[in-house]
Amino acid sequence: MYLLDTNHCSYLINNNPQIVATAQSHAQDPFGISIISYGELLYMTEKSERREMNLQVVQAFLTEIDIYLIN
């Protein structure tokens, strides 16, 4: 299981070739993010100049990844 930080989520969302290739090489392993990274991604979309487009892209990413709460 890989827990991604916000930067790596952004790299994946923006199709950074090196990060995408690394993620694909571990495709059989589950990926997740913390609820903190979830909030940071949504915050970044709210502050962006292309809010609607970025929100759609981030929401699509979030549907494909597990989100872990703090306990």
TABELUR-V761624 format. One record per pair of residues at least 6 apart in sequence whose C-alpha atoms are under 7 Angstrom apart, sorted by the first residue. I is the first residue (numbers start at 0). J is the second residue. Records with the same first field share a line. If there is no record, write none. Layout:
I=J + J
This chain:
0=28 + 29 + 30
1=29 + 30 + 31
2=30 + 31 + 32
3=31 + 32
4=32 + 36
5=36 + 39 + 40
10=18
11=18 + 19
12=60
30=64 + 65
31=64 + 65 + 66 + 67
32=65 + 66 + 67
33=66 + 67 + 68
34=66 + 67 + 68
44=50 + 53 + 54
